[in-house]
Amino acid sequence: MTGARAMIERLARAFEANDWPAVQDLWHPQAELMSPSGTWSVEQMSEIMTDLKALYDDVRIEVTNVFSSTDGTQIALEWTYSSTRRSDGARSSTPDAIIVSLDGGLIRSWREYFDLSTSVEFGETPPAAAYRTGQGHAR
């Protein structure tokens, strides 16, 4: 397993476990996460993960492809993110393409590309994300 793949697998398992300290260890303090539902600083991610845990269960991430630039500062990956909405038991699996920029071996920029309309998360952006950014699809 390459260093890039090992890092992404480690991050995927931390997201699945909703383990903020393990996630935070991989992110630069000034990092930013951008997705179809909004853009957040790494500081906002802890509250968003808390909200996600309250709204969704049984999170599974299958990493399918990981590519790294020759200098190791860029990673491109594909994974499938699956979760179950607690309120009604609806489950979805969403294919996701992600471009990652690293700074000193830590994630500085995370840019996700997926079709939010096929996800159980459509219409339920975590309250911390919707409130703090004014973006997303809050109900």
C-alpha positions as CSV (number, residue, x, y, z in Angstrom):
1,M,0.0,0.0,0.0
2,T,1.4,3.4,-1.0
3,G,1.8,6.2,1.5
4,A,-1.1,8.1,-0.2
5,R,-3.4,5.1,-0.1
6,A,-2.5,4.4,3.5
7,M,-3.3,8.0,4.5
8,I,-6.7,7.9,2.7
9,E,-7.6,4.5,4.2
10,R,-6.6,5.8,7.6
11,L,-8.8,8.9,7.1
12,A,-11.7,6.8,5.8
13,R,-11.6,4.6,8.9
14,A,-11.5,7.7,11.2
15,F,-14.5,9.2,9.4
16,E,-16.4,5.9,9.7
17,A,-15.7,5.8,13.4
18,N,-16.5,9.5,13.8
19,D,-13.1,9.8,15.5
20,W,-12.3,13.6,15.3
21,P,-8.8,13.4,16.9
22,A,-7.8,10.8,14.3
23,V,-9.2,12.9,11.4
24,Q,-7.7,16.1,12.7
25,D,-4.2,14.5,12.9
26,L,-4.2,14.3,9.1
27,W,-5.3,17.9,8.4
28,H,-3.3,21.1,8.3
29,P,-4.5,23.7,10.8
30,Q,-5.5,26.0,8.0
31,A,-7.1,23.3,5.8
32,E,-10.4,23.7,4.0
33,L,-12.9,21.1,2.8
34,M,-15.0,22.0,-0.2
35,S,-18.0,19.9,-1.3
36,P,-21.2,20.3,-3.2
37,S,-22.9,21.1,0.1
38,G,-20.5,23.8,1.2
39,T,-17.0,24.9,2.2
40,W,-15.7,24.5,5.7
41,S,-12.5,25.2,7.7
42,V,-10.9,22.4,9.6
43,E,-12.0,24.2,12.8
44,Q,-15.7,23.7,11.8
45,M,-15.3,20.1,10.9
46,S,-15.4,18.9,14.5
47,E,-18.9,20.3,15.0
48,I,-20.0,19.0,11.6
49,M,-18.8,15.5,12.5
50,T,-20.8,15.7,15.7
51,D,-23.9,16.6,13.7
52,L,-23.3,13.9,11.2
53,K,-23.1,11.3,13.9
54,A,-26.5,12.5,15.2
55,L,-28.1,12.4,11.8
56,Y,-26.5,9.4,10.2
57,D,-25.5,5.9,11.2
58,D,-23.6,2.9,9.8
59,V,-21.1,5.1,7.8
60,R,-19.0,3.0,5.4
61,I,-16.3,4.2,3.0
62,E,-14.9,2.0,0.3
63,V,-11.7,3.4,-1.2
64,T,-11.6,2.3,-4.8
65,N,-8.7,4.3,-6.4
66,V,-5.9,6.5,-5.1
67,F,-3.4,8.3,-7.3
68,S,-0.5,10.5,-6.1
69,S,1.6,13.1,-8.0
70,T,5.2,12.3,-8.4
71,D,6.2,14.9,-5.9
72,G,3.6,13.6,-3.3
73,T,1.8,17.0,-2.9
74,Q,-1.4,16.0,-4.7
75,I,-3.7,13.0,-4.3
76,A,-6.7,12.1,-6.5
77,L,-9.0,9.5,-5.2
78,E,-12.4,7.8,-5.6
79,W,-14.4,6.4,-2.8
80,T,-18.0,5.4,-2.2
81,Y,-19.5,6.9,0.9
82,S,-22.5,5.0,2.4
83,S,-24.7,6.0,5.3
84,T,-28.1,5.5,6.8
85,R,-30.3,8.4,7.8
86,R,-31.4,7.9,11.5
87,S,-34.7,9.6,11.1
88,D,-36.2,7.1,8.6
89,G,-33.6,4.4,7.9
90,A,-33.0,5.5,4.3
91,R,-29.6,4.4,3.1
92,S,-27.5,5.6,0.2
93,S,-24.1,5.0,-1.4
94,T,-22.6,7.9,-3.1
95,P,-19.6,7.7,-5.5
96,D,-17.2,10.5,-4.7
97,A,-14.1,11.9,-6.6
98,I,-11.8,13.9,-4.4
99,I,-8.7,16.1,-5.1
100,V,-6.4,16.6,-2.2
101,S,-3.5,19.1,-1.8
102,L,-0.9,18.4,0.9
103,D,1.2,20.8,2.8
104,G,4.0,19.2,4.9
105,G,2.3,15.8,4.5
106,L,-1.0,17.1,5.9
107,I,-4.2,17.8,4.0
108,R,-4.4,21.5,3.2
109,S,-7.2,21.3,0.6
110,W,-9.9,18.7,0.1
111,R,-12.2,19.2,-2.9
112,E,-15.0,16.7,-3.3
113,Y,-17.1,16.1,-6.4
114,F,-20.3,14.0,-6.1
115,D,-24.0,14.2,-7.0
116,L,-25.6,15.3,-3.8
117,S,-29.1,14.6,-5.1
118,T,-28.5,10.8,-4.9
119,S,-27.4,10.9,-1.3
120,V,-29.5,10.6,1.9
121,E,-27.7,13.7,3.0
122,F,-29.5,15.8,0.3
123,G,-31.7,18.2,2.2
124,E,-30.0,17.6,5.5
125,T,-26.8,19.5,5.7
126,P,-25.6,19.2,9.3
127,P,-26.8,22.2,11.3
128,A,-23.3,23.3,12.2
129,A,-22.4,23.4,8.5
130,A,-25.5,25.3,7.4
131,Y,-25.3,27.7,10.3
132,R,-21.6,28.5,10.1
133,T,-21.3,28.8,6.3
134,G,-24.7,29.9,5.2
135,Q,-24.3,27.3,2.5
136,G,-25.6,23.9,1.8
137,H,-29.0,22.4,1.8
138,A,-30.3,22.9,5.4
139,R,-33.9,22.1,6.2
